[in-house]
Amino acid sequence: MTATNPRQDMDAHAIVRLQQETVERWHEQEIHNPYAGFMQLVCQQHEHNFRLWHEEDIARSPTVSDTEIAQVKRNIDKLNQQRNDMIEQLDDAITARLHAAGVQPPADAPINSETAGSTIDRLSIMSLRLYHYEEQLHRADADAEHKAKVAQRIEICRLQHSDLTNALAILLDDLFAARKLHKTYRQFKMYNDASLNPAIYQATKRIAC
C-alpha cells in the first residue's frame, strides 16, 4: 500500500469477483485463502458464510437425526459468531486504512446506516444465493415450472447484486474522500456469551449444585 493509493485492495468490483470465483472453486476444491491484506479478510469472512450456508441446508433436511441436528445447530452458532466477528474486522481494517491515509471527514459528515463490512457480508451471501439458484436452474430432474420460477429469481438477485455492488463502490469512494463518516458497529451477540445468556449460566449453576 502506498500513501497515494490508500485503498489499493479495497475495490468493490474486485471484492465481488473474489466472492464469485471462490464460491465456484470451493464447490470443486478444498477451501483455500491465498489472498493478502484486506482481501484476505474478505475471503475469510466469505468462507464463514460459505460454511454457514451448507450447515443451514443440513439443518433443514428431513432425514437428519436429532443428534445430528444438535451438532449442526452448534456449528451454525459458531460460524455465525465468526461471520459477525469478521464483519467487525473488515470495518476495523477500513478504519485503520483511513487513519493511515490521514482521512478526516468533518464532524457533521453523514454516516451510512450500514457499514462497508456489512455490505460486503451481504454481497457474500448474494454470491452464494446466485450460485445455488444457478444449480437449481440446471437440475436435470426439475420441471419447466420450477426452472421458470428460478430464472425469475435469478434475474431479481442479479439486479440486487449489481445495486449492492454499486452502493459499496460509492460508499468506499465517499469514505476515502472524507464525504462520510466511518465507524465499526459492535454487534455484541449475547447468546454465545456464557456470562450473558441465562440459559447457559443458570444451567451451569444447576450442574455445579
Backbone as numpy.savetxt, mean C-alpha at the origin, in Angstrom:
# Nx Ny Nz CAx CAy CAz Cx Cy Cz
21.46 10.73 -4.73 20.61 11.93 -4.73 21.48 13.17 -4.73
21.16 14.15 -5.56 21.91 15.38 -5.60 21.05 16.52 -5.09
21.72 17.62 -4.73 21.00 18.77 -4.19 20.05 19.36 -5.22
20.41 19.22 -6.54 19.58 19.78 -7.59 18.42 18.86 -7.97
18.44 17.63 -7.48 17.38 16.68 -7.80 16.99 15.91 -6.55
16.31 16.57 -5.61 16.02 15.95 -4.31 15.00 14.82 -4.38
14.32 14.68 -5.51 13.30 13.63 -5.61 13.56 12.73 -6.82
14.83 12.40 -7.03 15.20 11.63 -8.22 14.49 10.29 -8.30
14.16 9.67 -7.16 13.47 8.38 -7.19 12.07 8.49 -6.60
11.50 9.68 -6.65 10.14 9.90 -6.17 9.26 10.37 -7.33
9.09 9.50 -8.28 8.29 9.80 -9.46 7.06 8.91 -9.46
5.89 9.49 -9.55 4.64 8.73 -9.44 4.54 7.64 -10.49
4.93 7.94 -11.71 4.80 6.96 -12.79 5.80 5.81 -12.62
6.99 6.11 -12.09 7.96 5.05 -11.81 7.47 4.16 -10.67
6.83 4.75 -9.68 6.26 3.98 -8.57 5.20 3.02 -9.08
4.34 3.51 -9.94 3.27 2.68 -10.51 3.85 1.54 -11.35
4.88 1.84 -12.13 5.51 0.78 -12.94 6.10 -0.30 -12.05
6.76 0.11 -10.98 7.31 -0.87 -10.03 6.20 -1.77 -9.50
5.12 -1.18 -9.07 4.02 -1.97 -8.49 3.43 -2.93 -9.50
3.21 -2.47 -10.72 2.62 -3.33 -11.74 3.56 -4.47 -12.14
4.84 -4.14 -12.31 5.81 -5.15 -12.74 6.03 -6.20 -11.67
6.10 -5.78 -10.40 6.35 -6.75 -9.34 5.13 -7.63 -9.09
3.93 -7.09 -9.22 2.73 -7.93 -9.07 2.78 -9.08 -10.07
3.09 -8.76 -11.30 3.15 -9.80 -12.33 4.29 -10.77 -12.06
5.46 -10.24 -11.71 6.63 -11.09 -11.49 6.46 -11.98 -10.27
5.91 -11.44 -9.20 5.78 -12.21 -7.95 4.77 -13.34 -8.06
3.91 -13.29 -9.05 2.99 -14.42 -9.26 3.69 -15.58 -9.98
4.87 -15.30 -10.52 5.61 -16.34 -11.25 6.91 -16.72 -10.55
7.48 -15.81 -9.76 8.79 -16.01 -9.15 8.73 -15.67 -7.66
9.80 -16.00 -6.96 9.89 -15.64 -5.54 9.92 -14.12 -5.39
9.39 -13.66 -4.29 9.40 -12.23 -4.01 10.82 -11.76 -3.75
11.21 -10.70 -4.46 12.56 -10.16 -4.34 12.48 -8.64 -4.46
13.25 -7.96 -3.64 13.26 -6.50 -3.64 14.67 -6.02 -4.01
14.91 -5.73 -5.28 16.26 -5.32 -5.72 16.48 -3.82 -5.70
15.52 -3.06 -5.17 15.56 -1.61 -5.30 16.35 -0.96 -4.16
16.64 0.32 -4.33 17.37 1.08 -3.31 16.63 2.39 -3.06
17.01 3.03 -1.95 16.44 4.34 -1.64 14.95 4.29 -1.41
14.26 5.31 -1.89 12.83 5.41 -1.67 12.07 4.27 -2.33
12.55 3.83 -3.49 11.86 2.76 -4.19 11.96 1.43 -3.46
12.99 1.27 -2.67 13.08 0.05 -1.84 11.95 0.03 -0.82
11.64 1.19 -0.26 10.53 1.29 0.69 9.19 1.07 0.00
9.04 1.61 -1.21 7.82 1.42 -1.98 7.60 -0.07 -2.24
8.67 -0.76 -2.62 8.56 -2.19 -2.92 8.25 -2.99 -1.66
8.85 -2.62 -0.56 8.59 -3.33 0.70 7.14 -3.15 1.13
6.64 -1.94 1.02 5.24 -1.69 1.38 4.31 -2.47 0.46
4.65 -2.50 -0.80 3.88 -3.22 -1.81 3.87 -4.73 -1.53
4.99 -5.25 -1.06 5.07 -6.68 -0.73 4.06 -7.05 0.36
3.92 -6.20 1.37 2.96 -6.48 2.43 1.54 -6.54 1.87
1.22 -5.64 0.95 -0.10 -5.68 0.32 -0.28 -6.93 -0.53
0.76 -7.31 -1.23 0.71 -8.52 -2.06 0.41 -9.75 -1.20
1.13 -9.89 -0.10 0.92 -11.04 0.79 -0.46 -10.95 1.46
-0.84 -9.74 1.84 -2.13 -9.54 2.50 -3.28 -9.91 1.57
-3.18 -9.54 0.32 -4.23 -9.85 -0.65 -4.51 -11.34 -0.69
-3.45 -12.14 -0.74 -3.62 -13.58 -0.89 -4.05 -14.26 0.41
-3.67 -13.69 1.55 -4.19 -14.20 2.82 -5.69 -13.92 2.93
-6.11 -12.76 2.46 -7.54 -12.43 2.48 -8.33 -13.39 1.60
-7.76 -13.79 0.48 -8.42 -14.78 -0.39 -8.62 -16.10 0.36
-7.57 -16.55 1.04 -7.64 -17.81 1.79 -8.70 -17.72 2.88
-8.77 -16.59 3.55 -9.70 -16.43 4.66 -11.15 -16.60 4.23
-11.43 -16.37 2.96 -12.81 -16.44 2.47 -13.13 -17.76 1.78
-12.18 -18.68 1.77 -12.43 -19.97 1.14 -13.35 -20.82 2.02
-14.41 -21.40 1.45 -15.32 -22.23 2.25 -14.73 -23.57 2.66
-13.57 -23.92 2.09 -12.97 -25.22 2.40 -11.88 -25.14 3.46
-11.57 -23.94 3.93 -10.51 -23.78 4.92 -11.06 -24.11 6.31
-10.28 -24.86 7.07 -10.73 -25.27 8.41 -10.68 -24.10 9.38
-11.37 -24.26 10.51 -11.37 -23.22 11.55 -9.96 -22.98 12.07
-9.19 -24.04 12.20 -7.80 -23.91 12.67 -6.98 -23.10 11.69
-7.14 -23.38 10.41 -6.40 -22.63 9.39 -6.85 -21.17 9.36
-8.14 -20.94 9.51 -8.67 -19.57 9.52 -8.05 -18.77 10.66
-7.89 -19.40 11.81 -7.31 -18.70 12.96 -5.89 -18.23 12.63
-5.12 -19.10 11.99 -3.74 -18.72 11.63 -3.74 -17.65 10.55
-4.64 -17.79 9.58 -4.73 -16.79 8.52 -5.10 -15.42 9.09
-6.02 -15.40 10.05 -6.41 -14.14 10.68 -5.22 -13.49 11.38
-4.41 -14.29 12.04 -3.20 -13.74 12.68 -2.23 -13.21 11.62
-2.11 -13.93 10.52 -1.25 -13.46 9.44 -1.75 -12.13 8.89
-3.06 -12.01 8.72 -3.65 -10.78 8.20 -3.39 -9.61 9.15
-3.58 -9.84 10.44 -3.34 -8.77 11.42 -1.89 -8.29 11.36
-0.97 -9.25 11.28 0.46 -8.90 11.25 0.80 -8.14 9.97
0.33 -8.64 8.83 0.63 -7.99 7.56 0.00 -6.61 7.47
-1.21 -6.47 8.00 -1.87 -5.17 7.96 -1.12 -4.14 8.81
-0.60 -4.60 9.95 0.20 -3.71 10.79 1.48 -3.30 10.06
2.14 -4.27 9.41 3.37 -3.98 8.66 3.08 -3.04 7.50
1.97 -3.25 6.83 1.57 -2.38 5.73 1.40 -0.94 6.20
0.71 -0.76 7.33 0.49 0.59 7.85 1.78 1.21 8.38
2.63 0.40 8.97 3.94 0.90 9.41 4.75 1.43 8.23
4.65 0.71 7.10 5.41 1.11 5.92 4.85 2.39 5.29
3.55 2.61 5.40 2.99 3.88 4.92 3.64 5.02 5.68
3.78 4.87 7.00 4.41 5.90 7.81 5.88 6.07 7.42
6.56 4.95 7.13 7.97 5.04 6.73 8.11 5.78 5.40
7.19 5.56 4.48 7.22 6.30 3.22 7.08 7.79 3.47
6.13 8.15 4.32 5.94 9.57 4.61 7.11 10.16 5.39
7.69 9.38 6.29 8.89 9.84 7.00 10.04 10.09 6.03
10.17 9.21 5.04 11.24 9.36 4.04 11.03 10.63 3.22
9.79 10.93 2.91 9.49 12.17 2.18 9.82 13.38 3.05
9.48 13.31 4.33 9.82 14.40 5.26 11.33 14.64 5.28
12.09 13.55 5.38 13.55 13.66 5.43 14.10 14.26 4.14
13.54 13.84 3.01 14.01 14.36 1.73 13.67 15.84 1.57
12.49 16.24 2.00 12.13 17.66 1.95 13.04 18.50 2.83
13.34 17.98 4.02 14.23 18.69 4.94 15.63 18.82 4.33
16.13 17.72 3.76 17.47 17.75 3.16 17.54 18.72 1.99
16.43 18.87 1.29 16.39 19.79 0.14 16.11 21.23 0.56
15.87 21.46 1.84 15.62 22.81 2.33 14.27 23.36 1.93
13.32 22.47 1.68 11.97 22.91 1.29 11.22 23.38 2.53
10.76 24.64 2.50 10.06 25.22 3.65 8.79 25.92 3.17
7.68 25.23 3.14 6.44 25.87 2.73 5.98 26.88 3.77
5.19 27.86 3.38 4.68 28.82 4.36 3.76 28.12 5.36
3.66 28.71 6.55 2.87 28.09 7.62 1.41 27.92 7.24
0.91 28.77 6.34 -0.50 28.69 5.96 -0.71 27.88 4.68
0.32 27.15 4.24 0.17 26.32 3.04 -0.84 25.22 3.30
-1.63 24.84 2.30 -2.64 23.79 2.50 -1.98 22.42 2.68
-2.74 21.49 3.24 -2.26 20.13 3.43 -3.30 19.16 2.88
-2.84 18.13 2.22 -3.75 17.12 1.67 -4.43 16.34 2.78
-5.66 15.91 2.52 -6.34 15.05 3.49 -5.72 13.65 3.49
-5.01 13.30 2.42 -4.34 12.01 2.32 -2.86 12.25 2.01
-1.98 11.57 2.72 -0.55 11.75 2.49 -0.10 11.02 1.22
1.10 11.33 0.78 1.67 10.65 -0.38 1.83 9.15 -0.09
2.24 8.83 1.14 2.39 7.42 1.51 1.08 6.66 1.40
0.00 7.27 1.83 -1.32 6.63 1.74 -1.75 6.48 0.28
-1.42 7.44 -0.54 -1.76 7.33 -1.96 -0.97 6.21 -2.62
0.29 6.08 -2.27 1.11 4.98 -2.79 0.52 3.64 -2.37
0.03 3.56 -1.15 -0.62 2.34 -0.68 -1.86 2.03 -1.51
-2.67 3.01 -1.79 -3.88 2.81 -2.59 -3.53 2.37 -4.01
-2.47 2.93 -4.57 -2.02 2.53 -5.90 -1.53 1.08 -5.90
-0.88 0.69 -4.82 -0.42 -0.69 -4.67 -1.60 -1.65 -4.72
-2.63 -1.34 -3.95 -3.82 -2.19 -3.91 -4.52 -2.20 -5.27
-4.55 -1.06 -5.93 -5.19 -1.00 -7.24 -4.44 -1.85 -8.26
-3.12 -1.90 -8.18 -2.36 -2.73 -9.12 -2.68 -4.20 -8.91
-2.86 -4.60 -7.65 -3.26 -5.97 -7.35 -4.67 -6.25 -7.87
-5.56 -5.31 -7.67 -6.95 -5.49 -8.12 -7.01 -5.66 -9.65
-6.27 -4.83 -10.35 -6.26 -4.91 -11.81 -5.68 -6.24 -12.29
-4.60 -6.68 -11.66 -3.99 -7.96 -12.05 -4.99 -9.09 -11.90
-5.67 -9.13 -10.78 -6.58 -10.24 -10.52 -7.88 -10.13 -11.33
-8.28 -8.93 -11.67 -9.41 -8.80 -12.58 -9.03 -9.30 -13.98
-7.78 -9.02 -14.40 -7.33 -9.54 -15.69 -7.32 -11.06 -15.69
-6.94 -11.67 -14.57 -7.01 -13.12 -14.44 -8.44 -13.61 -14.65
-9.38 -12.91 -14.03 -10.78 -13.30 -14.14 -11.30 -13.14 -15.57
-10.82 -12.13 -16.25 -11.26 -11.87 -17.62 -10.87 -13.02 -18.56
-9.76 -13.67 -18.24 -9.24 -14.71 -19.13 -9.44 -16.12 -18.58
-10.31 -16.27 -17.62 -10.62 -17.60 -17.09 -11.29 -18.47 -18.16
-10.75 -19.67 -18.32 -11.28 -20.56 -19.35 -12.70 -21.01 -19.03
-13.04 -21.10 -17.74 -14.35 -21.61 -17.36 -15.38 -20.51 -17.15
-15.03 -19.25 -17.43 -15.95 -18.14 -17.20 -16.87 -17.94 -18.39
-18.13 -17.63 -18.10 -19.07 -17.40 -19.19 -19.03 -15.94 -19.65
-19.80 -15.63 -20.69 -19.77 -14.29 -21.28 -20.24 -13.22 -20.31
-21.24 -13.54 -19.52 -21.76 -12.57 -18.55 -20.69 -12.20 -17.52
-19.98 -13.22 -17.03 -18.91 -12.98 -16.06 -17.83 -12.08 -16.68
-17.43 -12.39 -17.91 -16.37 -11.63 -18.56 -16.80 -10.20 -18.86
-18.05 -10.01 -19.19 -18.54 -8.65 -19.45 -18.53 -7.81 -18.17
-18.94 -8.42 -17.06 -18.92 -7.72 -15.78 -17.49 -7.34 -15.40
-16.57 -8.29 -15.57 -15.18 -8.04 -15.23 -14.57 -6.96 -16.14
-14.86 -7.02 -17.42 -14.33 -6.02 -18.35 -14.79 -4.62 -17.99
-16.04 -4.49 -17.56 -16.56 -3.18 -17.15 -15.82 -2.68 -15.91
-15.57 -3.58 -14.97 -14.87 -3.17 -13.75 -13.41 -2.81 -14.04
-12.78 -3.54 -14.96 -11.40 -3.22 -15.32 -11.32 -1.81 -15.89
-12.28 -1.46 -16.74 -12.30 -0.12 -17.32 -12.40 0.95 -16.24
-13.25 0.73 -15.27 -13.40 1.69 -14.17 -12.13 1.75 -13.33
-11.57 0.59 -13.02 -10.36 0.55 -12.19 -9.18 1.21 -12.88
-9.07 1.04 -14.19 -7.98 1.69 -14.94 -8.11 3.20 -14.87
-9.34 3.70 -14.98 -9.56 5.14 -14.88 -9.21 5.63 -13.48
-9.65 4.91 -12.46 -9.33 5.29 -11.09 -7.81 5.25 -10.85
-7.17 4.23 -11.39 -5.71 4.09 -11.24 -4.99 5.26 -11.90
-5.45 5.65 -13.09 -4.86 6.79 -13.78 -5.07 8.09 -13.01
-6.29 8.28 -12.51 -6.59 9.48 -11.72 -5.70 9.56 -10.48
-5.55 8.43 -9.80 -4.77 8.39 -8.57 -3.29 8.61 -8.84
-2.80 8.07 -9.96 -1.40 8.29 -10.35 -1.15 9.77 -10.59
-2.05 10.41 -11.31 -1.90 11.84 -11.58 -2.00 12.66 -10.28
-2.87 12.24 -9.37 -3.00 12.94 -8.09 -1.70 12.86 -7.30
-1.06 11.68 -7.31 0.22 11.54 -6.61 1.29 12.40 -7.25
1.33 12.42 -8.58 2.33 13.23 -9.28 2.18 14.71 -8.92
0.94 15.17 -8.91 0.69 16.58 -8.56 1.05 16.86 -7.11
0.71 15.93 -6.21 1.03 16.13 -4.80 2.53 16.22 -4.58
3.28 15.31 -5.19 4.74 15.35 -5.03 5.32 16.64 -5.60
4.81 17.09 -6.74 5.25 18.37 -7.30 4.97 19.50 -6.32
3.79 19.51 -5.75 3.40 20.57 -4.82 4.26 20.54 -3.55
4.55 19.34 -3.06 5.36 19.24 -1.84 6.76 19.79 -2.06
7.39 19.41 -3.15 8.77 19.82 -3.39 8.87 21.26 -3.91
7.74 21.82 -4.33 7.71 23.23 -4.71 7.25 24.11 -3.56
7.06 23.49 -2.38 6.65 24.21 -1.16 5.26 24.82 -1.28
4.43 24.22 -2.13 3.06 24.72 -2.26 2.11 24.04 -1.27
2.55 22.91 -0.69 1.73 22.20 0.29 2.59 21.72 1.44
1.94 21.59 2.59 2.61 21.03 3.77 2.59 19.51 3.69
3.59 18.89 4.32 3.63 17.44 4.40 3.82 17.02 5.85
3.03 16.06 6.29 3.17 15.49 7.62 2.98 13.98 7.54
3.60 13.28 8.49 3.30 11.86 8.65 2.19 11.74 9.67
1.10 11.11 9.29 0.00 10.91 10.22 0.11 9.53 10.85
0.38 9.51 12.16 0.55 8.25 12.89 -0.82 7.60 13.06
-0.88 6.32 12.74 -2.18 5.64 12.75 -2.50 4.99 14.09
-1.49 4.73 14.89 -1.70 4.25 16.27 -2.75 3.14 16.35
-2.50 2.05 15.65 -3.41 0.91 15.70 -3.40 0.31 17.10
-4.56 0.19 17.72 -4.66 -0.27 19.10 -4.81 -1.78 19.22
-5.36 -2.41 18.19 -5.73 -3.82 18.35 -4.54 -4.76 18.45
-3.36 -4.34 17.94 -2.18 -5.19 18.04 -1.30 -4.87 19.25
-1.71 -3.89 20.02 -0.93 -3.49 21.20 -1.50 -4.18 22.43
-0.70 -5.05 23.03 -1.17 -5.83 24.17 -1.54 -4.97 25.37
-1.02 -3.76 25.44 -1.34 -2.88 26.56 -2.57 -2.02 26.31
-3.10 -2.03 25.07 -4.23 -1.18 24.72 -5.48 -1.95 24.30
-5.32 -3.20 23.95 -6.45 -4.03 23.53 -6.95 -4.82 24.73
-8.16 -4.50 25.26 -8.64 -5.18 26.46 -8.81 -6.68 26.28
-9.10 -7.11 25.05 -9.24 -8.55 24.82 -7.93 -9.29 25.04
-6.81 -8.57 24.91 -5.50 -9.17 25.12 -5.08 -9.06 26.58
-5.10 -7.81 27.13 -4.56 -7.67 28.48 -5.45 -8.27 29.55
-6.76 -8.30 29.32 -7.64 -8.95 30.29 -7.46 -10.46 30.25
-7.27 -11.01 29.04 -7.02 -12.44 28.91 -5.70 -12.81 29.57
-4.69 -11.94 29.43 -3.40 -12.20 30.06 -3.52 -12.23 31.56
-4.33 -11.32 32.12 -4.53 -11.30 33.57 -5.23 -12.56 34.05
-6.22 -13.03 33.28 -6.93 -14.25 33.67 -6.01 -15.45 33.64
-5.16 -15.52 32.65 -4.20 -16.64 32.56 -3.25 -16.61 33.74
-2.80 -15.39 34.10 -1.85 -15.24 35.20 -2.46 -15.66 36.54
-3.79 -15.46 36.66 -4.47 -15.85 37.89 -4.70 -17.37 37.97
